[in-house]
Structure formats: structure tokens, C-alpha cells
Amino acid sequence: MTIWLRFFIFGMALSCLISALAYFKNDQETLIRCRTLAVLFAVLMTILVMGQWAVLVLCSVVTIVAFGEVGNLQPNSALWVKRAGWVVACFFAASPWFMTEKFIYPLGAISLLSLVLVVKNLQSKPGISYLAIVVLLVHIACGSAAIVGLYTQSVGQLLALIFMLQVNDGVAYLVGRSFGRRLLAPIISPKKSLEGAIGGAVGTCLVMITMRSPLFPVFADASWLHGLGLVLIVVLFGVGGDLTFSLAKRKACLKDFDSYLPGHGGVLDRLDSLLATAPLVLAWNFWWIQ
């Protein structure tokens, strides 16, 4: 059985399991979220099987939509932000050629720096400034480029990252709803709790252990230190990226970036963690390979 089919079966089985639990608990919100994720995962697997150019088209579309959602934060900037999205999307057509070794570390550094800068800017100024908009766009562009780089580096590791992020987010959501008492960032995201974050970290560790097993030998040849670094990136910066975009929404008085993904919102509501972690994971993997 190919690794593609194993990931597909594993993802669908996990979605069905959580959906069944949500059904018996009469948790309609979780049920809708799981159904949407199952459809998105099926579409993603189809695109990955189609090859590199399909992935480039996907990242271009995601960039255009994500830039448009950032434009919703500041109505006065919506038009030029959407145009910038088309320019960056066209640039991705050249990504197989510009994604070389010398760009990997700067990509990770710029992504991390942009995350810090946008948080500082949003905390220090009322509303959404033009600088915050620009930095968010840079962060999204770096994340999209890194997704292409991860696909080129290892499709299995890209899928493993997506699984770790989804499990981290999903388990944190379920544990937080059931046992959450101490809020992680009450003003930014009232639903995130310390108990949920711990549950998500445990779930991420279990996924990493699974990815080192004969069933999913994605990290079978990697050291435990390498795996621990990946888990830390997912847990810390996955949550950090989520909270950063949540902060931007709160400052703009928005609940979600958009509404076309039932149970999730918009593209950025679903991909905020992946965009924040992909450049760092790409750099971390390359450093260990070296």
C-alpha cells in the first residue's frame, strides 16, 4: 500500500472517529468541522497526486484568496491587497526555480520576523495599520512558498506536518471544550485554554510516534531530536500563528476571515498555523539533512 493511500485512509478514519464522537455527544459544531475537513483533505490528496504544477496552482489560489481575506481587515486597502495577491500568485509559477538552498533559511527568518512584527504592531496601535497589513501579506507569501518547498523536499513530511497541525488543533479544541479552565489568551481567543494546549501537544507527540512506525515511516530514519524539534515547532508556532491571526480579526472586529468553509470560516482561519510553521519546518528539515 502506497504512503498516499495510507495517509488518505488514516485521515478519513480519524475524521470518521471524531465525527462519531461528536454525533453521540450531539456536538453539531464539531460534526460540521469534521465534514469540512474530510472534504478538504480529499481535495488536497487529489492535488498532491496530480503533481507539482497542481500544487503550484493550489498555492497560487490559496494566496489570492488569503490576500483578499487580509483585505477584509482594512476596507480602504482591499483593492490593492487583492491585486498584490494576483502578483504574488503569478510569482509562484517560478517557485521551482527560486526555491533553492540559499533561500530556505532567509525564508524561515523572514516568516518568523514578520510574525513578531505584526504582533508588536497590532498590540501597540489601535485598529489595523497599513504596516500590519503589509507584514501579514509577507508572512502569507513566505508560508505559501514554504509549502511548495516542503512538497519538493518530501511529500510525506508535508502531509505529516498537516496531520500534526490538525491533530494539535483538533485535540486542543476537544480537550479545551471538555476540560478547559485556564484560558490561554482570553482577550484574543476566548476558546483556547492551557488544558487544551497540553492536550494538543500530547496528540502531536502521538502523531510523531506514528510517523516513525513501519505503518507511516516518514521519520523512520530521523533522530528523536529532529522529531522533537518538529513537535515543538508545531505546538509553539502553530498556536502562535493561530493567535496572531485571531488578534488581527479581533482588532478588525471580525469573527472569521470569511464564511465559505462551514465550521471554520475562511482560508486563513484554516491555514493560519500551516502558514506560520511551514517555513520553520522547511529550514529545520534542511538543517538536519545538512
Residue, then its C-alpha position, 0 to 999 in steps of 0.5 A: m500500500t502506497i504512503w498516499l493511500r495510507f495517509f488518505i485512509f488514516g485521515m478519513a478514519l480519524s475524521c470518521l472517529i471524531s465525527a462519531l464522537a461528536y454525533f453521540k455527544n450531539d456536538q453539531e459544531t464539531l460534526i460540521r468541522c469534521r465534514t469540512l475537513a474530510v472534504l478538504f483533505a480529499v481535495l488536497m490528496t487529489i492535488l498532491v497526486m496530480g503533481q507539482w504544477a497542481v500544487l503550484v496552482l493550489c498555492s497560487v489560489v490559496t494566496i489570492v484568496a488569503f490576500g483578499e481575506v487580509g483585505n477584509l481587515q482594512p476596507n480602504s486597502a482591499l483593492w490593492v491587497k487583492r491585486a498584490g495577491w494576483v502578483v504574488a500568485c503569478f510569482f509562484a509559477a517560478s517557485p521551482w526555480f527560486m526555491t533553492e538552498k540559499f533561500i530556505y533559511p532567509l525564508g524561515a527568518i523572514s516568516l518568523l520576523s514578520l510574525v513578531l512584527v505584526v504582533k508588536n504592531l497590532q498590540s501597540k496601535p489601535g485598529i489595523s495599520y497599513l504596516a500590519i497589513v503589509v507584514l501579514l501579506v509577507h508572512i502569507a507569501c513566505g508560508s505559501a512558498a514554504i509549502v511548495g518547498l516542503y512538497t519538493q523536499s518530501v511529500g510525506q513530511l508535508l502531509a505529516l506536518i498537516f496531520m500534526l497541525q490538525v491533530n494539535d488543533g483538533v485535540a486542543y479544541l476537544v480537550g479545551r471544550s471538555f476540560g478547559r479552565r485556564l484560558l490561554a489568551p482570553i482577550i484574543s481567543p476566548k476558546k483556547s485554554l492551557e488544558g487544551a494546549i497540553g492536550g494538543a501537544v500530547g496528540t502531536c507527540l502521538v502523531m510523531i510516534t506514528m510517523r516513525s512506525p513501519l505503518f507511516p515511516v516518514f521519520a523512520d530514519a530521523s533522530w528523536l531530536h529532529g522529531l522533537g524539534l518538529v513537535l515543538i515547532v508545531v505546538l509553539f508556532g502553530v498556536g502562535g500563528d493561530l493567535t496572531f491571526s485571531l488578534a488581527k480579526r479581533k482588532a478588525c472586529l471580525k469573527d472569521f476571515d470569511s464564511y465559505l468553509p462551514g465550521h471554520g470560516g475562511v482560508l486563513d482561519r484554516l491555514d493560519s498555523l500551516l502558514a506560520t510553521a511551514p517555513l520553520v519546518l522547511a529550514w529545520n528539515f534542511w538543517w538536519i539533512q545538512 
